[in-house]
Amino acid sequence: MPEVITYEANVKFIIDNNCIVCHSNPPQNGAPKPLVFYENVKEAVENRNLIGRISSEDPSFLMPLGGPRLPQNLIDIIIQWNEDGLIKE
C-alpha cells in the first residue's frame, strides 16, 4: 500500500466501482447524496459516517445497500485516507 492514500490514486476507484450505482448524480434507489466527486466523498466521510456505514456488520445499516459488505482491504484504504487527511491527489 502506498505511504499516503489519496482520493485520485486509491479511493475514487473504490467509490466508482461500489457506490456510484446508487450515489450517482442525481442519486438513485433512495440514496441521499451523490458520491460522484472528491468533495462529495470527503463530506460523506467528515459529516455522514461513510466509514461507519461501509464498516458496519448490521445488514440494515450496511453500505452498499443489500450487501455484500466491501472487502476489508478496501474499507482499510478509505480509513487510511481519512487518517492521512482526505488528500485529493
C-alpha positions in Angstrom: 0.0 0.0 0.0 1.4 3.5 -0.8 2.6 5.6 2.1 -0.1 8.2 1.7 -3.5 7.4 0.4 -5.2 9.9 -1.9 -8.6 10.1 -3.4 -7.5 10.2 -7.0 -5.0 7.3 -6.7 -6.7 5.0 -4.3 -10.3 5.9 -3.2 -12.0 7.1 -6.4 -11.8 3.6 -7.9 -13.4 2.0 -4.9 -16.3 4.6 -4.8 -16.8 4.4 -8.6 -17.0 0.6 -8.6 -19.1 0.1 -5.4 -21.1 3.2 -4.7 -21.9 5.2 -7.9 -24.7 2.7 -8.8 -26.9 4.5 -6.3 -24.9 7.5 -5.3 -24.8 9.0 -8.8 -25.9 12.5 -9.7 -28.8 12.5 -9.3 -28.8 9.7 -6.7 -30.8 6.6 -7.4 -32.6 4.0 -5.2 -33.1 6.3 -2.3 -29.5 7.3 -1.8 -29.5 10.7 -0.1 -26.5 12.3 -1.8 -24.2 11.7 -4.8 -20.6 10.4 -4.3 -19.5 11.4 -7.8 -16.8 14.0 -6.9 -14.0 14.3 -4.4 -15.9 16.9 -2.4 -18.9 14.6 -2.1 -16.9 11.7 -0.7 -14.9 13.9 1.6 -18.1 15.5 3.0 -19.6 12.0 3.5 -16.6 10.8 5.5 -16.5 14.0 7.6 -20.2 14.5 8.2 -22.3 11.5 7.2 -20.5 8.5 8.7 -19.4 6.9 5.4 -16.7 4.8 7.2 -19.3 3.6 9.8 -21.7 2.7 7.0 -19.2 0.7 5.0 -17.7 -0.9 8.1 -21.0 -2.0 9.7 -21.9 -5.7 10.2 -25.6 -4.7 10.5 -27.4 -5.5 7.2 -29.9 -2.8 7.8 -27.2 -0.1 8.1 -24.5 -1.5 5.8 -23.5 0.1 2.6 -23.6 -0.9 -0.2 -27.3 -1.4 0.5 -28.2 -5.0 0.5 -24.5 -6.0 0.7 -22.3 -7.7 0.4 -20.0 -5.7 2.6 -16.9 -4.3 0.9 -13.8 -6.4 1.3 -11.9 -5.3 4.5 -8.8 -4.3 2.4 -11.0 -1.7 0.6 -12.5 -0.4 3.8 -9.0 -0.1 5.2 -7.9 2.1 2.3 -10.8 4.5 3.0 -10.0 4.5 6.7 -6.3 5.2 6.0 -7.3 8.0 3.5 -9.3 9.7 6.4 -6.3 9.2 8.7 -4.0 10.7 6.1 -6.1 13.8 5.9 -8.5 13.2 3.0 -6.0 14.3 0.4 -7.3 14.7 -3.1 -4.3 14.0 -5.3 
